[in-house]
Structure formats: C-alpha cells, structure tokens
Amino acid sequence: MPFNKLGLMAELQRAVSAQGYERPTPIQEQGIPLILKGRDVLAGAQTGTGKTAAFTLPMLQLLTRRGHPKTCADNAPRALVLAPTRELAAQVGESVATYGAHLPLKSTVVFGGVNINPQKDALRRGVDILVASPGRLLDHAGQRTVDLSAVEILVLDEADRMLDMGFIHDIRKVLALLPRRRQNLLFS
C-alpha cells in the first residue's frame, strides 16, 4: 500500500515523498489510520521501523484539520510528545519539523542539560506541538512557563524505556496537568 492510500493530506504526502519514502512500514500502515480516527493506540515495533512517523504524521494532520480552538490560550501546546532522553526528544523534534514543513504548525523541543531561557522564550511565543523530556517539562510547569490544559494528543515515545528509567512518578505528575479528554498514543 502506498502512502497516498493512508488518508494523509497532500502537504504530508509531499513531505514524505521529499524524504524518499514510497511505502509505509507495517507500524505506519496499521497505526496511522487508527490515529486519524482519533483512537488511543498502544504500539510496539523494532528500532528503525518508522515509529516516529507513525505518530507524527497523523498528529500533524489532526492538529491542522482541527485548527486552534478558541477556548484555549493561543500559546498553549495542543500536542505533547514525551521522550526519555534529550537525544530522542531532539530526533522527534526534527521529525515534526521535517514532516510538518508545509503546515502552519509551530513546535519546539525542551529538555534538560541546556539553558532553559531560550525554551521559555519559545513557549511564550506559542507552540502547537511540544516535544519534551519529563524532567524539564516539569521544570517548566513548576515555573509556569507552559500551560498543558489544551493538550489534545499525548504521545509517550519509548514508553517502556521511560518506565525502565524510573520516570513513572514524573509521568504521573505530567498526566495530572493534562485534560482528562485527550487522545493517548504509547509507542515502544
């Protein structure tokens, strides 16, 4: 099945084609249609099988089609991707930028080990998609530099690894800051 049969908008198909991808991997073929339908998804696949695209592409489409709700602050993120390490967070952030190149969505990545001030500035300017490591996200929440009350889509990337690394308490704290009604995507 080619990518154009998955129901992705033209802008996303163009971004996928620009990356040289012609056919979706099994995780993409199975996951993308379910995510586009608004379902919660728990998915597992080997490293290198396209898991990031499997959640990023439909997330970008859903956010674009829904538009920014008038009920939330203009700078509040509508999607949150939690990743266990700064390297993985940066990688997901690059994928969001690459696949979303033809869309009017803004994103940023926040993680520890770097100056927090540029991250605060990016959050103040507003983002649709926030990619974060749990610890730094909680730093921002504690400093009230991020409002998670408008999150429509939550992605836990490498969810099993985050739990293995002892992030369960941080994840519970983050979940308490999110709206109860949201789409949940867990990828391992």
Stockholm file with secondary structure:
# STOCKHOLM 1.0

chainA/1-188         MPFNKLGLMAELQRAVSAQGYERPTPIQEQGIPLILKGRDVLAGAQTGTGKTAAFTLPMLQLLTRRGHPKTCADNAPRALVLAPTRELAAQVGESVATYGAHLPLKSTVVFGGVNINPQKDALRRGVDILVASPGRLLDHAGQRTVDLSAVEILVLDEADRMLDMGFIHDIRKVLALLPRRRQNLLFS
#=GR chainA/1-188 SS CCGGGTTCCHHHHHHHHHTTCCSCCHHHHHHHHHHHTTCCEEECCCTTSCHHHHHHHHHHHHHHHHCCCTTSCTTSCSEEEECSSHHHHHHHHHHHHHHTTTSSCCEEEECSSSCSHHHHHHHHHCCSEEEECHHHHHHHHHTTCCCCTTCCEEEEETHHHHHHTTCHHHHHHHHHHSCSSCEEEEEC
#=GC SS_cons         CCGGGTTCCHHHHHHHHHTTCCSCCHHHHHHHHHHHTTCCEEECCCTTSCHHHHHHHHHHHHHHHHCCCTTSCTTSCSEEEECSSHHHHHHHHHHHHHHTTTSSCCEEEECSSSCSHHHHHHHHHCCSEEEECHHHHHHHHHTTCCCCTTCCEEEEETHHHHHHTTCHHHHHHHHHHSCSSCEEEEEC
//
